[in-house]
């Protein structure tokens, strides 16, 4: 058909012109050196009623020079004060010398002080933005401002945004404290009923030293990004932090902890054993949460499936004996149950239902929920709960019993 059209000279000229236009350039093409691509935003409480917003912009001229002889860092932070987030965004044009775009934005860090006052207005701004994706990840800076968190440049990951995301992903796989929460998930929580947010905390491993962040690249033990607990929210306000084992346990209840470790002394398994240590590594943790009403009493139930492997074993016990494996499983179940009891007592005390028991009730007993949802915080704090854990050790590694020293 095209060959037939080309036989006519006028049509041939039109087709050639169209091909030339398609090959020459894109209509919305813009040079990278004329753009300021914002990849992270830090929001702190402002001096008065507004916000102090830090826009982290890519410096394309330095992306390939880090570690070389050329001065400069691959990223630039522009802090701006504004009454609202969009007010600060517009005001940033006074100090950012290029056309600003947010289509590459992937991280929002909210300062702890601001998080305690509320984060809903910030999410509303992001929901309305045309360029910004709703998959932007949200963290809470802990013990420091969001601006300070965005100031650290590491030797391995010179991009703080990538460092925070990859460190959290790695922690989720290896130990289970952190989780990645996108804006659209938070918006869903705020616009639905029966579940409060839980957001990963982020900070530095140690205070920044020196005036220049380039000095951090030359240290054997530099300041690095650190996953630092999880924040419990009531509605849109941060009310408390969970740390270490409690933070990990909260993620286990949510089925977000993929793998973690539980070290024990040998004497915890068998009082007649030695004083050495063993480690059980869990894999593929899954939980089921249910909420029931019986005789006007709220009953919360957590069922956990806890597969585990033996990853360290320096005890004078026989791993080929089924009774030894049974004792290991029982000890693991008791320890996890104890930790979960502590976490449940904490969230009930704070009246923050971060595990979504209210959401479960709204689906299983909608009539009761509609009648009592306004008093759910109080009902949740007084509810009875039970925890059932099923642990199964199926692997002892590349060997069964520990080799003998001669």
C-alpha positions in Angstrom: 0.0 0.0 0.0 2.8 2.4 0.9 4.5 1.7 -2.4 1.3 2.6 -4.2 1.0 5.9 -2.3 4.6 6.8 -3.2 3.8 6.6 -6.9 2.1 10.0 -6.5 4.7 12.8 -6.1 2.6 15.0 -3.7 2.0 12.1 -1.3 5.7 11.1 -1.5 6.7 14.6 -0.4 4.3 14.5 2.5 5.5 11.1 3.7 9.2 12.2 3.5 8.4 15.3 5.5 6.7 13.3 8.2 9.6 10.9 8.4 12.1 13.8 8.7 10.1 15.3 11.6 9.9 12.0 13.5 13.7 11.4 13.1 14.8 14.9 14.0 13.7 15.2 17.6 11.0 14.7 20.2 8.5 17.6 20.7 9.0 17.7 24.5 12.7 17.1 24.4 14.8 19.1 26.9 18.5 19.1 27.6 19.5 17.5 30.9 21.8 20.4 31.6 18.8 22.8 31.5 16.8 20.8 34.2 16.9 20.5 37.9 15.6 17.0 38.7 14.5 16.7 42.3 15.0 13.1 43.6 14.3 13.6 47.3 12.4 16.0 49.5 12.9 16.6 53.2 10.2 18.4 55.2 10.9 19.8 58.6 8.9 22.1 60.9 9.5 25.7 59.8 10.5 28.7 62.0 6.8 29.8 62.3 3.7 28.0 61.1 5.1 26.7 57.8 7.7 24.2 56.6 11.4 24.1 56.0 11.7 22.0 52.8 14.9 20.6 51.5 15.0 19.8 47.8 17.7 17.4 46.8 18.7 18.0 43.1 20.9 15.9 40.9 24.1 17.5 39.7 24.6 15.6 36.4 28.0 17.1 35.8 29.4 15.3 38.9 27.6 12.0 38.7 30.6 10.2 37.1 33.3 12.3 38.9 32.8 11.2 42.5 36.0 9.7 43.8 38.0 11.4 41.0 40.0 14.6 40.9 37.1 16.9 40.0 35.6 18.9 42.9 31.9 18.8 43.8 29.3 16.3 44.8 26.7 14.5 42.6 23.8 16.1 44.6 22.9 19.6 45.8 20.5 20.4 48.7 18.3 23.6 48.4 16.5 24.4 51.7 13.5 26.7 51.4 11.0 28.1 54.0 7.3 28.2 52.9 3.9 28.3 54.5 2.8 25.2 52.5 4.7 22.5 50.6 3.8 24.0 47.2 4.6 27.5 48.4 8.1 26.3 49.2 8.4 24.5 45.9 7.6 27.7 44.0 9.9 29.8 46.2 12.8 27.4 45.4 12.9 28.9 41.9 14.7 31.9 43.5 17.7 29.7 44.3 17.6 26.8 41.9 19.1 28.0 38.6 17.3 25.5 36.3 13.8 24.4 35.3 12.6 22.2 38.2 11.0 18.8 37.6 9.7 16.3 40.1 9.1 13.3 37.8 12.2 11.6 39.2 11.2 12.2 42.8 11.4 8.9 44.8 11.8 9.8 48.5 10.0 11.9 51.0 11.6 12.3 54.5 9.5 13.9 57.2 11.3 15.4 60.2 10.4 13.8 63.6 9.1 17.1 65.0 6.8 17.7 62.0 5.6 14.1 62.1 4.5 14.6 65.7 2.3 17.5 64.6 0.8 15.6 61.6 1.7 14.5 58.1 -1.7 14.4 56.3 -1.4 17.9 54.7 1.9 16.9 53.1 0.4 13.8 51.5 -2.5 15.8 50.2 0.0 18.0 48.3 1.6 15.0 46.7 -1.7 13.5 45.7 -2.6 16.7 43.8 0.7 17.0 42.0 0.6 16.1 38.3 4.3 15.3 37.8 4.9 13.4 41.1 4.3 9.7 41.3 2.3 8.3 44.2 4.9 5.5 44.6 7.3 8.0 46.4 8.5 6.3 49.5 8.1 7.9 53.0 10.5 7.8 55.9 10.6 9.6 59.3 13.9 11.2 60.3 14.7 10.3 63.9 16.7 12.4 66.3 17.6 14.9 63.6 16.0 16.9 60.9 15.2 15.6 57.5 17.6 18.2 56.1 20.4 16.6 58.1 19.6 13.1 56.9 19.9 14.3 53.3 23.3 15.7 53.9 25.2 12.4 54.2 27.1 11.2 51.1 28.5 7.7 51.6 31.5 6.1 49.8 29.5 3.0 48.5 26.3 4.9 47.7 27.0 8.5 46.8 23.2 9.0 46.3 21.5 9.3 49.8 18.1 8.4 48.2 19.4 5.2 46.8 21.3 4.4 50.0 18.1 4.8 52.2 16.0 2.6 49.9 18.6 -0.1 49.4 19.6 -0.2 53.1 16.0 -0.6 54.1 15.4 -3.3 51.5 18.5 -5.1 52.7 17.4 -4.8 56.4 13.9 -6.1 55.5 15.5 -9.3 53.9 18.2 -9.9 56.6 16.7 -8.8 59.9 13.2 -7.3 59.4 13.0 -3.9 61.1 12.5 -1.6 58.1 9.8 -1.5 55.5 9.2 0.6 52.4 5.9 2.6 52.6 4.8 4.5 49.5 2.6 7.6 49.6 -0.4 5.8 48.0 -0.4 3.2 50.8 -0.5 5.9 53.5 -3.2 7.7 51.6 -5.2 4.5 51.6 -4.7 4.1 55.4 -5.9 7.6 56.1 -8.9 7.4 53.8 -10.0 4.0 55.2 -11.0 2.8 58.7 -9.5 0.6 61.3 -5.7 0.8 60.8 -3.0 3.3 61.7 0.3 3.7 59.9 3.7 2.4 61.0 6.6 4.1 59.2 10.4 3.3 59.2 12.7 5.7 61.0 16.0 6.8 59.4 19.0 8.6 60.7 22.9 8.7 60.6 25.0 6.2 62.3 27.0 9.0 64.0 27.1 12.8 63.9 28.5 14.5 60.9 32.1 15.6 61.2 33.7 18.5 59.5 32.4 21.2 57.1 32.7 19.2 53.8 30.7 16.1 53.1 33.5 15.1 50.7 35.6 14.3 53.7 33.1 11.5 54.6 34.1 9.7 51.4 37.7 9.4 52.6 37.0 7.8 56.0 37.4 4.1 56.8 34.4 4.4 59.1 32.2 7.1 57.5 28.9 8.4 58.7 26.3 6.2 57.1 22.5 6.0 56.7 20.9 3.8 59.3 17.5 2.2 59.7 16.4 3.4 63.1 13.3 1.7 64.5 9.7 2.2 63.4 7.3 5.0 64.3 3.8 4.3 65.5 1.1 6.7 64.3 -2.3 7.5 65.7 -4.3 9.0 62.9 -1.6 11.1 61.1 0.6 11.9 64.2 3.7 10.1 65.4 3.2 9.0 69.0 6.0 6.5 69.8 9.0 4.7 68.5 9.7 0.9 68.6 13.3 -0.1 68.5 15.3 -3.3 67.9 13.5 -6.5 68.7 10.2 -4.7 69.3 10.4 -3.0 65.9 11.2 -6.3 64.2 8.4 -8.1 66.1 5.9 -5.5 64.8 6.9 -6.2 61.3 6.6 -10.0 62.0 3.0 -9.4 63.1 2.4 -7.5 59.8 4.1 -10.4 57.8 6.6 -7.8 56.5 9.7 -9.4 58.1 11.1 -11.9 55.6 13.9 -13.3 57.6 15.5 -12.6 61.0 17.7 -14.2 63.7 17.1 -15.4 67.2 20.3 -16.1 69.3 20.0 -18.3 72.4 22.4 -19.6 75.0 22.7 -23.4 75.0 21.5 -23.5 78.6 18.2 -22.0 77.5 17.5 -25.1 75.6 19.0 -27.6 78.0 20.0 -26.7 81.5 22.7 -29.4 81.4 24.4 -28.0 78.3 27.4 -25.7 78.0 27.4 -21.9 78.1 28.0 -21.4 74.3 25.5 -20.0 71.8 23.2 -21.1 69.0 21.3 -19.1 66.4 17.9 -19.9 64.8 17.2 -18.1 61.5 13.6 -17.7 60.5 12.5 -17.6 56.9 9.1 -16.9 55.2 7.3 -15.7 58.3 3.6 -15.3 57.8 0.8 -14.1 60.1 -3.0 -14.2 60.2 -4.9 -11.7 62.3 -8.5 -12.0 63.3 -10.9 -9.9 65.4 -14.1 -11.3 67.0 -16.8 -10.1 69.3 -18.0 -12.6 71.9 -20.5 -11.6 74.6 -19.6 -7.9 74.0 -15.9 -8.7 74.5 -13.3 -8.0 71.8 -11.0 -10.9 71.1 -7.8 -10.3 69.0 -5.9 -13.3 67.7 -2.5 -13.5 66.1 -1.5 -16.8 64.4 2.1 -17.0 63.3 3.8 -19.6 61.1 7.5 -19.5 61.8 9.8 -21.7 59.7 13.4 -21.7 60.9 16.9 -23.1 60.3 19.8 -23.8 62.7 22.5 -21.4 61.5 24.9 -21.5 64.5 25.2 -24.4 67.0 27.9 -24.8 69.6 26.0 -26.8 72.2 26.8 -30.2 73.5 23.4 -31.6 72.3 22.5 -34.0 69.6 20.7 -32.4 66.7 19.9 -35.9 65.3 17.7 -36.4 68.3 14.1 -35.3 67.5 13.6 -34.2 71.1 16.4 -31.7 70.7 14.7 -30.2 67.7 11.4 -30.1 69.6 13.1 -28.2 72.5 14.6 -25.7 70.0 11.1 -25.1 68.4 9.5 -24.7 71.8 12.2 -22.2 73.0 11.8 -20.2 69.8 8.0 -20.1 70.1 8.2 -19.0 73.8 10.7 -16.2 72.9 8.7 -14.8 70.0 5.4 -15.0 72.0 7.0 -13.0 74.8 8.2 -10.3 72.4 4.8 -10.1 70.7 3.1 -9.8 74.1 5.3 -6.8 74.8 4.5 -5.2 71.5 0.8 -5.7 71.8 0.8 -4.2 75.3 2.6 -1.2 73.9 0.3 -0.5 71.0 -2.8 -1.0 73.2 -1.3 1.4 75.7 -0.9 4.0 73.0 -4.3 3.2 71.5 -2.8 2.9 68.0 -4.0 0.0 65.9 -1.1 -0.3 63.5 -1.9 -4.0 62.9 -5.4 -3.3 61.5 -7.5 -5.3 63.9 -10.2 -2.7 63.5 -10.0 -3.1 59.7 -10.5 -6.9 60.2 -13.5 -6.3 62.4 -15.1 -3.9 59.9 -15.1 -6.7 57.3 -16.1 -9.6 59.6 -18.7 -7.8 61.6 -19.7 -4.6 59.8 -22.8 -4.0 61.9 -20.9 -4.0 65.1 -18.1 -1.8 63.5 -20.6 0.8 62.3 -22.1 1.1 65.8 -18.8 1.2 67.7 -16.1 2.5 65.3 -16.0 6.0 67.0 -14.9 4.3 70.3 -12.6 1.8 68.7 -9.4 3.3 70.2 -10.8 2.6 73.7 -12.2 -0.8 72.8 -8.9 -1.8 71.2 -6.9 -0.8 74.2 -9.0 -3.0 76.5 -9.4 -6.0 74.2 -8.1 -9.5 75.1 -5.6 -11.0 72.8 -4.1 -14.4 72.2 -0.9 -15.4 70.2 -0.5 -18.8 68.6 2.9 -19.6 67.1 3.8 -22.7 65.0 7.5 -23.1 64.6 9.1 -25.8 62.4 12.9 -26.3 62.2 13.6 -28.2 58.9 17.2 -27.5 58.2 20.5 -27.6 60.2 22.7 -26.4 57.5 25.5 -28.3 55.7 26.1 -30.5 58.7 24.1 -31.9 61.7 26.2 -31.9 64.8 29.2 -29.6 65.5 32.6 -31.0 64.5 34.9 -32.0 67.5 38.1 -30.2 68.5 41.1 -32.6 68.8 
